Amino acid sequence: MDAPLIDIREAWKTYRVEDVEIPAVRGVSLAIPPAQFLAITGASGSGKSTFMHLVGCLDRLDRGTYDFEGRRVESLSRRQLAQLRNRRIGFVFQSFNLLARTTIVDNVALPLAYQGIGRRERRRRAAAMLERVGLGERLRHTPSQLSGGQQQRVALARALITRPAIVLADEPTGNLDTTTSQEIMRLLQEMNRDAGVSIVVVTHEPDIAAYAQRQVMFRDGQVVRDTAPSTHAAA
């Protein structure tokens, strides 16, 4: 059996608001194997987005352990964490987070600049990735010239450009209509199936979660349900 891509044990994360401590994640243990499509569900305030931030090394555990590809995350320096995020983790957000005045090919190429890859090569790779998500004819457009669904495709291309081990998508269809949401989810499935990228989608929508092989439900900062890989996820 393959070693987990991600192995989190007894994770705790508490935030302080003035004099009040708010436990956002409480003793969560979760392992994610390579190439799994996982949906994290739960109501607003359940801890699912906080947990995704911990998985994405955007925040640190207060207590517990986190191993990413066998490396103990708590022992990494800030520089090592930045390299891990840049090379092994892709991010997709509800609000797209694209540079408004920059062409989409340069938006997608940006993560490669932090790896020291030359401009011509990173634009070549970005153009190929945009072709893969169906935007090969829009390279010189800026985000404002695209629909919401097209902007999310750009965000997905940017997340995949570094060939990460995992893509974390926080409510990636929250600003999209039903038809466009389905297109984005099928594209995530395709990347998971064809490229072997692990996908973690945070969502409160059952129809979006149904695209995943596995569903983990959060409530009050804890995992209250963890399904086995399903056979009913959309093809």
N, C-alpha and C positions, 0 to 999 in steps of 0.2 A: 504494500500500500504506500502511495506517495506521501511524503512528509507534507504537513500543511503549509500552504503559502503564508497564511496568517494564523497565529496561535496566541490568543489573548486569554489570560487567566486571572480571575478575581479582580477585574478592573473596577476602580472607583474614581469618580470625578465629581468634585463638589465646588460650586461657585459661591462666592460671598457677595451679597448685596447689602451694603451698609453693615449692620451687625447680624444679619441673618445668613445662615449657611443653607444652601439649596443643593441637595445631592441629586445630580443629573444622571449619573450612571452608578449603579449600586451592585458591586460584586458580580459583574458579568463575565462569564467565560464562554468563548466562542472560537471555533477553529474553522477556517475556510480553506478548502483544498484548491490546488491549481485548477484553472479553467472552469470554475463553477459560476453559475448565474444565480445570485442571491438577492432577494428582496427583503429589506428591513421595513417593517410596517409598525403602525401605532398612531395614536392620536397626537395632536399637538401637545408638546410638553412631556412626551413619554420618554425622551432621552435618545431617540433614534438619530437625530442630527449630531448631537454631542458625541455619540458613539462613532459616527462616521468621521468626525473630525479627529478622534483619537486614532482610528484606523489609518487615516490619511496623514498622520504625523503633523497635523495642524495644531494639535494641542497635546499635552503630556498627561499621562496617568498620574493621579495622586498616590494610588496604591495599586499593586498588582504587577503583572509582567506582560510584555508584548514582544513576541518574536516574529520578525518579517523575514521570510526565506532563511530562517535559522539564525538571524542576527538579533541580538537583544536590543530593542529600540531604546530602552532607557539609558543604555551605555553610550549612545551616539552623541557626538558633539553637534552644535547647531549647524556647522558646515556639512557634516555627514548626513544630518537629517535633510538639509536642503538638497543635497545630491540624491538622496533616496527619493524624495518627492519628485525631483526633476526627471530621474531616469526610470523609476520603477512604478510610479503611481500617476495615473491620469485623472483629471477632475472635470466634471461637467456639472454646471449649476443651473438652477431655474432661470436666473437672470442673464445667462449666456456669458457675461463678463468678457466681452470682446472690446478691443480698442476701437472707438467709434470712427476715428479719422484715418485708420490704417486699412489697407486693402486686406481682403480675407486671406490671400496667400501669405502675406507677411504676419497676419494674426496667427495662422497655423504654424508658421516657421519659427515663431518667437522662442518656444522652449529649446529649440536646437541651438540658438545663439548662446545660451547658457552652458552648452556643452562644447563651445569653441569651434563649431562647424562653420565653414565659410558660407558667405551669403549665397553664392550661386548654388551650392549643393543643398543648403537648407530650403531654398525656394523650389528646387527641383523635387525634393522629397515632399514638400508641402503641396505642390501642384498635383503630384501623384496621389496623395491622400485625399485631396479635394475631389479628384476624379473618382476615387473609390466611393465617396459618399454622394456622388451625383451632382457635383458643383464644378466640374472641370471647365465649364464655359463662363464661369463667373469670377475668375481669379482676380481681376482688377477692380471688382466692386468693393465698396465699403459696407459694413454691416447695415447701415441705414437704407441701403438699396435692396435689402433682402427681406423676405418675410420672416416671421418668427421661427417657423420650421426650418427654413434655410439657415438662419443664424445658429440654431441648435445643432445642425449638421456641421457647421463650421467649428463650433465648440467641441463636438465629438471628434472631428478630424484633428484638432489641436491636442486633445487628450490622448490620441492614439499615435501621434507623430513620433514620439520617443520610443515606441514599441514597449509599452509598460507591461508589467505583470498583471496589473489590476487597474480597472477604471471605476472610480467612485462617482455616482451620479445622484445628486441631491435634488429631488423633485424635478427631474429633467423635462417633464411634460406639463408642469404646473401652469405655464403661460401659453399652452398650445390647445388648439381645438382637437376634437376626438380623432378625426382622420389623420391629422399630422402627428398626434401622439402615437398612434398605431404605427406610423411609418418609422418614427424614431425608435420605438421599442423593437420593431423587427430588425432595424439596423444594428441595435445593440446585440440582439440574438445572433445575427450574422457574424459580428466581430467575435463574439464568444465562441461560436461554433467553428469558424474558419481560421481564426488567428489564435485561438486558445487563450484569449485574454479573460481573466476573471472579471466579472461585472458585479458590482454591488449597487443596487438602486434603492434609495430611500424614498418611500412614497406612503401616502395615506389612502391611495385609491386601489381598491381590490382588483379592478380590471387591469391595472398596470402591474400589480404584484403577480398576477396570474401568468405573466410572461416568463417568470423566473422558474428555475428548477427547484428552488428551496425558498421557503418563507420563514422569517424570524420576526415574531411580534414582540414589541417592547411595551411595557406599561410601568409607570412610576420608576423608570430607570433600571428595570430588570427585564430579562427575557422571560416571557410567560408562555410562549409557544415556539417550537422549532420543528418544522415539518421535515420529513425525509425528502430527498430529491423526488419530484413528482413526474408523472408520465402525462399530465394533462396540460403542461405549459404549451403556449402557442408555438406553432412550427414556423 
